[in-house]
Amino acid sequence: MVQPTRTVLTGARVVLPGGVVDSGRVTVEDTRIAGAGTDAERAPQGGAGPDRSGDATRNQSGDATRSQSGDATRDQSGDATRDQSGAEVLDQSGAEVLDLSGCWVVPGFIDMHVHGGGGGSFSAGSPEEALTAARTHREHGTTTMLASTVTGDLDDLARQAAVLSELVEQGELAGVHFEGPFISPHRCGAHQPSLLRAPDPADVRKLLDAARGTARMMTLAPELPGGLESVRLLADHGVLAAVGHTDSGYEAALEAVEAGATVATHLFNAMPALLHREPGPVAALLEDERVTIELINDGTHLHPAVLQLAFHRAGADRVAFITDAMGAAGMSDGRYPLGPMEVEVKGGVARISDGPTAGSIAGSTLTLDLAFRRAVTVDGLSIEQTVRALSATPARVLGIADRVGSLEPGKDADLVVLGEDFRIRGVMRRGHWVVRPELG
């Protein structure tokens, strides 16, 4: 079926910036959201007439009428037609109406930190692999994502950045995130220890230049030589400086924030633990209102009580759920590459298979739809909190909240349809169905 230029979603519980709207309505025109509200606002009770959004309404006989814009909404018999999925097609105007009763409609998810998926990796230096990873996560509701690299030789990272920057320019990705090599050897996790280095500002600048203006974030350990100077360099260039894979203490983390760091890379993971006499970077990053907290909500990286602690202290406006997913996301157990290292996945948990860091957790196999479902069914978060952590907060941090992150008129038509069990039923990106809802 040809994608219509106008799609109307009705009957669902729609999560808007002001809260949840029962029997909600979202209208999409081409690639943009044209309206969002309640079905009750469509027309005056008991008669025909256009609604305030300009969408087609029905007269007392039940036939479709013309919209305020004058678009025809009936076929030659005067009735709307239906396609094979049961969607009502207002054929003369090219619009379709999907009844999503029993479903949720939420903004498209935004992942600030993802390394791969579907067997593809953003670190492979291959546009085909990068697109495979991007498509995999889109099918799970992530309509906007940064492409995260993993520690490697500087020249290799520069080549990877050049490939990824082209996909950013084509609109496939939202930017590049460098995770490593400027991280602590004491907290390297799934990064190759022999390739780590201190964050010399000249090396940092080399990677920024290779990304040709598409670098959006860099994770580094600020306690290393050149760390604070590099944080300032990143801030001056409009690139998010993220504190992560760090062995810093409380005071060093505060200094990094004062220098311009605004993101905590997967808080709690790959950094000193929160102790009552040594609060470390966790306390410093949690308490500062300028810092956005990344959390990996897969049930492996964080205990639910720790996640609740972060939410209670920082609030959903400062929490961004991420996947930190590697190539095995959306795939079965097995062995997969992660940069220059090899990862073995067992029971959905990825760990380094060989070498000095063998056994270390190596990112995740998470997709953000799973993080959503876990948040509301296991962690006890509200729908509104979860949506902010998956959409509005990362959009704000990345500076793209004028285009994505919420269902508001004028923004990109990026949305996710979830069933009552919070499983994916449909995914729309820029007005086109990535996963089309199956109805009826």
C-alpha positions in Angstrom: 0.0 0.0 0.0 1.3 3.5 -0.9 2.1 5.6 2.2 -0.6 8.2 2.5 0.3 11.9 3.0 -2.2 12.1 5.9 -2.7 9.6 8.7 -5.1 9.9 11.6 -4.6 7.7 14.7 -7.6 7.5 17.0 -8.8 5.7 20.1 -5.5 5.2 21.8 -4.2 6.4 25.1 -1.8 9.2 23.8 1.0 10.4 26.0 1.3 14.2 25.5 3.6 16.7 27.3 0.7 17.5 29.6 -0.1 13.9 30.5 -2.0 10.9 29.2 -5.1 11.5 27.0 -7.6 8.7 26.9 -9.3 8.1 23.5 -6.6 10.3 22.0 -6.0 11.4 18.5 -2.8 12.1 16.5 -2.9 13.5 13.0 0.2 13.2 10.7 0.6 15.3 7.6 3.5 14.1 5.4 6.5 13.8 7.8 5.1 16.1 10.6 2.6 15.9 13.4 -0.3 18.2 12.5 -2.3 17.8 15.6 -2.6 15.8 18.9 -5.5 15.8 21.3 -8.7 14.0 22.1 -11.3 12.4 19.9 -14.0 14.2 21.9 -12.7 17.5 20.3 -13.5 16.3 16.8 -17.0 17.8 16.4 -19.9 19.3 18.3 -22.2 16.7 19.8 -25.1 15.5 17.7 -24.2 16.9 14.3 -21.9 17.3 11.4 -19.1 19.7 11.4 -15.3 20.0 11.2 -13.2 19.5 14.2 -10.7 22.1 15.3 -7.8 20.2 13.8 -9.3 20.2 10.4 -9.7 16.4 10.3 -12.8 14.9 8.6 -15.9 14.3 10.7 -19.2 12.5 10.1 -22.7 13.6 9.7 -25.7 12.1 11.4 -26.1 9.3 8.8 -22.6 8.2 9.7 -21.1 9.1 6.3 -17.8 10.9 6.2 -18.0 14.6 5.3 -15.5 17.2 4.1 -12.9 18.5 6.5 -12.4 22.2 7.2 -9.7 22.3 4.7 -12.1 21.1 2.0 -10.5 17.7 1.5 -12.9 15.1 0.2 -13.3 12.1 2.5 -15.8 9.8 0.7 -15.7 7.5 -2.3 -18.3 7.6 -5.0 -20.8 5.8 -2.9 -20.3 8.4 -0.1 -18.7 5.9 2.2 -15.1 5.6 3.3 -13.2 2.6 2.1 -11.0 0.2 4.1 -7.7 -1.5 3.3 -6.8 -5.1 4.0 -5.6 -4.3 7.5 -9.0 -2.8 8.5 -7.7 0.8 8.4 -10.3 3.3 7.2 -9.0 5.0 4.1 -10.5 8.4 3.2 -9.5 7.8 -0.4 -10.1 11.1 -2.1 -8.0 13.0 0.3 -5.3 10.3 0.5 -5.8 10.0 4.3 -6.2 6.9 6.4 -7.7 6.5 9.9 -6.3 3.8 12.2 -8.4 2.8 15.2 -5.8 2.0 17.9 -8.3 1.4 20.7 -6.6 -0.5 23.5 -3.1 0.8 22.5 -0.7 3.4 23.7 0.8 6.0 21.4 4.1 7.5 22.7 6.9 9.6 21.2 9.6 7.8 19.3 12.4 6.7 21.6 15.8 8.4 21.5 19.0 6.5 22.4 22.0 8.6 23.2 24.3 5.6 23.6 24.2 2.6 21.4 27.0 0.6 19.7 25.1 -1.7 17.4 22.4 -4.2 16.8 21.0 -6.8 14.4 24.5 -8.2 14.0 25.8 -4.8 12.9 28.2 -2.5 14.7 28.8 1.3 14.4 32.5 0.6 15.0 32.9 -1.6 12.0 33.6 1.3 9.6 31.0 -0.1 7.3 27.9 1.9 6.3 26.0 -1.3 5.7 26.6 -2.5 9.2 25.7 0.8 10.6 22.4 0.9 8.7 21.7 -2.7 9.9 22.1 -1.6 13.5 20.0 1.5 13.0 17.2 -0.5 11.3 17.2 -3.0 14.1 16.7 -0.4 16.8 14.1 1.5 14.7 12.0 -1.7 14.6 12.1 -1.6 18.4 10.9 2.0 18.6 14.2 4.0 18.6 13.5 6.6 15.9 16.5 8.8 16.8 20.0 7.6 17.9 23.6 8.5 18.3 26.1 6.1 16.9 28.5 5.1 19.7 32.1 3.9 18.9 34.3 1.9 21.2 38.0 2.4 22.1 40.3 1.8 19.2 43.4 3.2 17.5 42.9 7.0 16.8 43.3 6.6 13.1 40.7 3.8 13.1 38.3 5.9 15.1 38.8 8.8 12.7 37.9 6.5 9.8 34.8 5.2 11.6 33.8 8.8 12.3 34.1 9.7 8.6 31.8 6.8 7.7 29.3 7.6 10.4 29.3 11.3 9.6 27.9 10.6 6.1 25.0 8.7 7.6 24.4 11.6 10.0 24.3 14.0 7.0 21.9 11.7 5.3 19.5 11.8 8.3 20.0 8.2 9.3 21.7 9.0 12.6 21.6 12.0 14.9 25.3 12.2 15.6 28.4 10.4 16.7 29.3 9.5 20.3 32.9 8.6 21.1 33.2 6.3 24.1 36.9 6.0 24.6 39.8 5.8 24.2 40.2 8.6 26.8 39.0 6.5 29.7 40.5 5.1 32.9 42.4 1.8 32.6 41.1 1.0 36.1 37.5 1.2 34.8 37.8 0.2 31.2 35.1 -2.4 31.2 34.7 -3.8 27.7 37.4 -1.5 26.2 40.8 -2.8 25.1 43.3 -1.7 27.8 46.2 -1.5 25.5 44.5 1.1 23.3 43.5 3.5 26.1 45.2 6.9 26.4 45.0 10.1 28.3 42.7 12.8 26.8 45.3 15.0 25.1 43.2 17.9 23.7 45.0 17.6 20.3 43.8 14.0 20.0 40.3 15.0 21.1 40.3 17.7 18.4 41.5 15.1 15.8 38.4 13.0 16.4 36.1 16.0 16.3 37.6 17.1 13.0 37.2 13.6 11.6 33.5 13.7 12.5 33.0 16.9 10.4 30.7 18.6 12.8 28.6 15.5 13.6 30.2 14.6 17.0 27.5 15.1 19.6 29.1 13.5 22.7 32.4 12.1 24.0 32.9 10.0 27.1 36.1 10.5 29.0 37.7 10.2 32.5 38.3 13.7 33.7 40.9 12.8 36.3 43.4 11.8 33.6 46.0 14.2 32.4 44.4 16.7 30.0 40.9 15.6 31.2 39.6 19.0 32.4 41.1 20.8 29.4 39.4 18.4 27.1 36.1 18.8 28.8 36.4 22.6 28.2 37.4 22.0 24.6 34.3 19.8 24.0 32.0 22.3 25.7 33.5 25.1 23.6 32.7 23.1 20.4 29.1 22.3 21.5 29.9 18.7 22.1 28.5 17.0 25.2 31.3 16.0 27.6 30.3 12.9 29.5 31.9 11.6 32.6 32.3 7.8 32.4 34.6 4.8 32.7 36.3 7.0 35.4 38.1 6.3 38.6 37.6 9.8 39.8 36.6 10.8 43.3 33.8 13.1 44.4 35.8 16.4 44.1 37.3 15.5 40.7 33.8 14.8 39.3 32.6 18.1 40.6 35.5 19.8 38.9 34.5 18.2 35.6 31.0 19.5 35.9 32.3 23.0 36.6 34.5 22.6 33.5 31.4 21.9 31.4 30.6 18.1 31.7 26.8 17.6 31.5 26.3 13.9 31.1 27.0 10.8 33.3 27.8 7.9 31.1 25.8 4.8 32.4 25.8 6.0 36.0 27.0 3.4 38.6 28.6 1.3 35.9 32.4 1.6 35.2 33.0 4.0 38.1 33.7 3.8 41.9 30.7 2.7 44.0 28.7 5.1 46.2 30.2 4.7 49.7 29.2 6.5 52.9 32.6 8.0 53.4 33.7 8.1 49.8 30.7 9.2 47.8 32.7 9.2 44.6 31.5 10.4 41.2 28.0 8.9 41.7 27.0 11.4 44.4 28.6 14.3 42.5 26.8 13.5 39.3 23.5 12.7 40.9 23.3 15.9 43.0 24.2 18.4 40.3 21.2 19.7 38.4 23.3 20.4 35.3 24.0 16.7 34.8 21.8 14.3 32.9 22.1 10.7 34.0 22.3 7.7 31.6 20.8 4.5 33.0 20.9 1.0 31.4 17.5 -0.6 32.4 18.1 -4.2 31.4 17.9 -5.9 34.8 21.6 -6.8 34.6 23.4 -3.5 34.9 21.3 -2.0 37.7 19.2 -3.4 40.5 15.6 -1.9 40.5 16.3 -0.2 43.9 19.3 1.6 42.5 17.3 2.8 39.5 14.6 4.0 41.9 17.3 5.9 43.9 18.5 7.7 40.7 15.0 8.6 39.8 14.1 9.9 43.2 17.2 12.0 43.4 17.5 13.3 39.8 13.9 13.0 38.5 12.8 11.9 35.1 13.8 15.3 33.6 17.4 14.4 34.3 17.4 10.6 33.5 17.9 9.3 30.0 17.4 5.5 29.4 20.0 4.2 27.1 20.8 0.7 25.7 24.6 0.7 25.4 23.7 -2.1 23.0 26.3 -3.9 21.0 25.8 -6.0 17.8 23.9 -8.8 19.5 20.9 -6.6 20.3 17.9 -8.2 18.6 19.9 -11.4 17.9 20.4 -14.8 19.5 23.2 -15.9 21.9 26.6 -16.4 20.3 29.9 -14.6 19.7 30.0 -11.0 18.3 32.7 -8.4 17.7 32.8 -5.2 19.8 35.5 -3.0 18.3 38.7 -4.9 18.4 37.4 -7.3 21.0 35.1 -10.4 21.0 32.0 -10.7 23.1 30.1 -13.9 24.0 26.4 -13.6 24.7 24.7 -16.1 27.0 21.2 -15.7 28.2 21.1 -12.3 26.6 24.0 -11.0 28.7 27.1 -9.9 26.8 30.6 -10.4 28.3 34.2 -10.1 27.0 35.2 -13.6 26.0 39.0 -13.4 26.2 42.0 -11.3 27.3 42.7 -9.3 30.5 39.1 -8.1 30.8 37.5 -11.5 30.2 34.1 -11.8 31.9 33.5 -8.1 32.0 30.0 -7.1 31.0 30.2 -5.8 27.4 27.4 -3.3 26.9 24.0 -4.9 26.5 21.6 -6.6 24.1 18.9 -4.3 25.2 16.4 -2.5 23.0 14.5 0.5 24.3 11.1 -1.1 24.0 12.3 -3.6 26.6 13.6 -0.8 28.8 10.1 0.8 28.5 8.3 -2.4 29.5 10.6 -3.1 32.4 10.3 0.4 33.7 6.5 0.3 34.0 6.0 -3.4 34.9 9.0 -4.1 37.1 10.5 -0.8 38.3 7.2 0.9 39.2 7.7 4.0 37.1 4.7 5.9 35.7 4.1 6.1 31.9 4.9 9.8 32.0 8.2 9.3 33.8 9.2 6.5 31.4 8.3 8.5 28.3 10.4 11.5 29.5 13.4 9.2 30.2 13.1 7.6 26.7 12.2 10.7 24.7 11.8 14.2 26.1 15.0 14.2 28.3 17.4 12.9 25.6 15.9 15.2 23.1 16.6 18.2 25.3 20.1 17.1 26.1 21.0 16.6 22.5 19.5 20.0 21.6 16.8 18.6 19.2 13.7 19.0 21.3 12.3 21.4 18.7 12.0 18.5 16.3 11.6 15.3 18.4 10.9 14.0 21.9 7.2 14.7 22.2 4.0 14.5 20.3 3.4 18.1 19.4 2.3 19.9 16.2 5.2 20.8 13.9 7.5 18.1 15.2 8.7 15.1 13.3 6.1 12.4 13.1 8.1 9.9 15.2 5.9 7.7 17.4 5.5 4.3 18.8 2.4 2.2 19.2 2.4 -0.1 22.2 -0.2 -2.8 23.1 -1.8 -3.0 26.5 1.1 -5.3 27.4 3.6 -2.5 26.4 4.9 -4.6 23.5 5.6 -2.9 20.1 2.6 -2.8 17.8 3.8 -0.1 15.4 6.7 2.3 14.8 6.5 5.5 12.7 9.5 7.6 11.7 9.1 10.9 10.0 5.6 9.9 8.9 6.5 6.5 7.5 5.7 3.2 9.1 8.8 1.3 10.1 6.5 -1.3 11.7 2.9 -1.0 10.6 0.2 -1.8 13.2 -1.7 -5.0 12.4 -5.3 -4.3 13.3 -8.5 -6.3 13.4 
